[in-house]
């Protein structure tokens, strides 16, 4: 596993490590204490991936399309 802080990982890095964590937990050949640490790391990684997906969805939602169906800009963020 990586020593990179979860908050600094790209989506791809976090997802790849999350897959490793899940694989180790499913293997069930990990000591209880290590399983708990893996679970906690997995929860952090899952949260990071969800946050990054939400940000991407919000960016996509802001894209506006012209009459020809091609992207022609961004609509302003309301808030």
Beta strands, then each sheet from edge to edge (+ up, - down):
strand 1: 63-65
strand 2: 71-74
sheet 1: 1+ 2-
end
